[in-house]
């Protein structure tokens, strides 16, 4: 009988795309991911995504928690809390449960807030 191999995934791992680096394509991460460079494509993380002050994303971001200090053009889908910092510029639509927009942040687009109904199911705030 063959043994099954178990892959251990460190969800506390930190990945970083440094300033001056450009990635065209999709990024999938089990850990935290910080962008100080440029991504043209989709970023998907099971933990946290941070777009640094020099970071630029042209595409989509999907994560549990997102902080944006830089520039994003595209769709942002956050399962829990999205924070737009004072230096951020977001052009595109947002879907999140919780949104924090700090003074100085720029946001142009639609925001769809997901709320829990009394039965614990998610509903869109738009009717």
C-alpha positions as CSV (number, residue, x, y, z in Angstrom):
1,X,0.0,0.0,0.0
2,X,1.4,3.4,-1.0
3,X,1.8,6.1,1.5
4,X,0.1,9.4,0.9
5,X,2.3,12.4,1.0
6,X,1.2,15.3,3.1
7,X,2.1,18.8,1.9
8,X,2.5,21.3,4.7
9,X,1.6,24.9,3.7
10,X,2.8,27.8,5.8
11,X,-0.1,30.2,5.6
12,X,2.0,32.8,7.5
13,X,4.6,32.9,4.7
14,X,5.3,36.4,3.3
15,X,5.8,36.9,-0.4
16,X,6.8,40.3,-1.9
17,X,7.0,41.7,-5.4
18,X,9.6,44.5,-5.1
19,X,9.6,47.9,-6.8
20,X,10.8,47.8,-10.4
21,X,9.4,44.3,-11.0
22,X,6.5,43.7,-13.4
23,X,4.5,40.5,-13.5
24,X,2.0,39.8,-16.4
25,X,-0.2,37.0,-15.3
26,X,-2.0,35.5,-12.3
27,X,-0.5,35.2,-8.8
28,X,-1.9,32.6,-6.4
29,X,-0.6,32.6,-2.8
30,X,-1.5,30.7,0.3
31,X,0.3,33.2,2.5
32,X,0.5,37.0,2.7
33,X,1.4,38.9,-0.4
34,X,2.8,42.4,-0.8
35,X,3.1,44.3,-4.1
36,X,5.6,47.1,-4.4
37,X,6.0,46.5,-8.1
38,X,3.4,46.1,-10.8
39,X,1.0,43.3,-11.5
40,X,-1.0,43.0,-14.7
41,X,-3.4,40.2,-14.0
42,X,-5.1,38.6,-11.0
43,X,-3.8,38.3,-7.4
44,X,-5.5,35.6,-5.3
45,X,-4.4,35.0,-1.7
46,X,-6.1,33.1,1.1
47,X,-4.6,35.5,3.7
48,X,-3.7,39.1,3.2
49,X,-2.7,41.2,0.3
50,X,-1.0,44.6,0.7
51,X,-0.5,46.9,-2.2
52,X,2.4,49.2,-1.2
53,X,2.8,52.9,-2.0
54,X,4.8,52.1,-5.2
55,X,2.5,49.1,-6.0
56,X,0.3,49.1,-9.1
57,X,-2.3,46.5,-10.0
58,X,-4.1,46.4,-13.3
59,X,-6.5,43.6,-12.9
60,X,-8.3,41.8,-10.1
61,X,-7.5,41.2,-6.4
62,X,-9.2,38.5,-4.4
63,X,-8.3,37.9,-0.7
64,X,-9.6,37.6,2.8
65,X,-7.9,40.9,3.9
66,X,-6.6,43.7,1.7
67,X,-4.7,47.0,2.4
68,X,-4.1,49.4,-0.4
69,X,-1.5,52.1,-0.2
70,X,-0.8,52.3,-4.0
71,X,-2.8,52.2,-7.2
72,X,-5.4,49.6,-8.3
73,X,-7.3,49.6,-11.6
74,X,-9.8,46.8,-11.6
75,X,-12.1,44.7,-9.4
76,X,-11.3,44.2,-5.7
77,X,-13.0,41.3,-3.9
78,X,-12.3,41.1,-0.2
79,X,-13.9,38.4,2.0
80,X,-13.5,40.4,5.2
81,X,-11.9,43.9,5.6
82,X,-10.6,46.2,2.9
83,X,-8.6,49.3,3.9
84,X,-7.9,52.1,1.6
85,X,-4.9,54.1,3.0
86,X,-4.4,57.9,2.4
87,X,-2.1,57.3,-0.5
88,X,-4.3,54.9,-2.3
89,X,-6.0,55.4,-5.7
90,X,-8.6,52.7,-6.6
91,X,-10.5,52.9,-9.9
92,X,-12.9,50.0,-10.3
93,X,-15.5,48.1,-8.4
94,X,-15.3,46.7,-4.8
95,X,-17.0,43.9,-3.1
96,X,-16.3,43.5,0.6
97,X,-17.9,42.9,4.0
98,X,-16.1,45.8,5.7
99,X,-14.6,48.9,4.2
100,X,-12.3,51.5,5.7
101,X,-11.6,54.6,3.6
102,X,-9.0,56.8,5.3
103,X,-8.8,60.5,4.7
104,X,-6.9,61.2,1.4
105,X,-7.8,57.9,-0.3
106,X,-9.3,58.1,-3.7
107,X,-12.0,55.7,-4.9
108,X,-13.9,55.8,-8.2
109,X,-16.3,53.0,-8.8
110,X,-19.1,51.0,-7.2
111,X,-19.0,49.3,-3.8
112,X,-21.0,46.3,-3.0
113,X,-21.1,45.6,0.7
114,X,-21.9,41.9,1.7
115,X,-23.9,41.5,4.9
116,X,-24.9,38.5,6.9
117,X,-28.6,37.8,7.2
118,X,-30.2,36.4,10.3
119,X,-29.7,32.8,9.0
120,X,-25.9,33.4,8.6
121,X,-26.1,33.6,4.8
122,X,-24.4,36.3,2.8
123,X,-26.5,38.9,1.0
124,X,-25.6,41.9,-1.1
125,X,-26.5,45.2,0.3
126,X,-27.9,46.3,-3.1
127,X,-31.5,45.4,-3.6
